[in-house]
Amino acid sequence: MQRYKLLSIWILMVFCLNLSCWKKQTHEITAPKIPKYPFSGMVTDIGSSELLSDVVVRVIAVELTYEDDFTQADDTTDAQGRYFFEAVSPGQYLVQCIRNGYPVIEENMVMEHQEKIFDFSTPMPLVARQNYGPPEHPSFRGLCTKEAGVLAGGWKYDMVWIGNFAEGFELYGRDVHAYQNPQVGSIVYLGGFWYNGAGTDSNIIFSLDAGRGNVAGQTVTDFVIRDMTADKTYLWATTELGKLVQFDGHPASVKKVHDLNISQPYAIATDSKYFWATSFTTHFIYKLDMDLNIIAAYRPFAYWQGRGIEPLKNLFYLTFEPSGYLYANDKSYVYSFKL
């Protein structure tokens, strides 16, 4: 009898030991390992083919194939423009490229079950459809649109020209010198022509009458003005300190001063839906919404007979023509871009 008791106890102990091991094994079961793969590439300037360092490449999860707590990760490009993420799981992502002086680039990316190489280029190219020489004289300054197909620009001393490149330009204003303004700077049309002086008079905005362009008034501002544009209501001017000044009324009075998130902005134009601006640092043409957020950037090029396509730099003046052309002036030539 004692033998059967010992046998029962032994069987019970073995059963409890096995049960304990089974529970332990069950407790230690983990979820399958999520597969992850390398994600890498390069960032280049599409205009110069320069490899861009110090670009923050940000990977943001949109929809992951596996349950994962990943939300986003950053890497910064090295001197060769390369970035590298060691482990990215399959799924859909938004990839951003962020660098000072450039607009943010966003691309949708799908990560498969394999290594991914994804290269970026910034910004988009914009090639001039036609290049125009100065109508009568060198240094054709300023640029604006009076109506479809009719442009105006200034030259030094007391001259404002109006016309088009197909039919020629005629002299419009003659008495600028009466206000000791040696040169015409930027020019704009808003119910009549307005322009600012150049050189020491770049802080003065002149208005011309609707007749033959006689000076009707002037406004002395606190800003060194680089270029001006107009929508249906306001004059807008870029300044030496990188601001965008909004003017209202006749004569022009300051309504508001805005910040421009562009390195050394210069030329400015608007079609009342968007602003277009140039930078002396990047040489890009930026497209901005009316809240001044950058939504696109373009590297301007021009085609030259016998020389091919070359990048443009230092575009001083811009104007938007109602038929859909953006004109730019570098004081030597006027370039037209179809948007």
ABEGO torsion letter per residue (X at the ends): XAAAAAAAAAAAAAAAAAAAAAAAAAAABBBBBBBBBBBBEBBBBAAAGBBBBGBBBBBBBABBABBBABABBBBBBBAAGBBBBABBBBEBBBBBBBBBGBBBBBBBBBBBBBBBBBBBBOBBBBBBABBBBBAABBGBBEBBBABBGBBBBBBBEABBBBEBAAAEBBBABAAAAAAGBABBBBBBBBGEBBBBBBEAAAABBBBBBABAGBBABBBBBABBBABBBBBAABBBBBBAAGBBBBBBEOBBBBABBBBBBBBGBBBBBBAGABBBBBBAAAGBBBBBBAAGBBABBBBBBBBBBGAEBBBBBGBABBBBBAAGBBBBBAGABBBBBBX
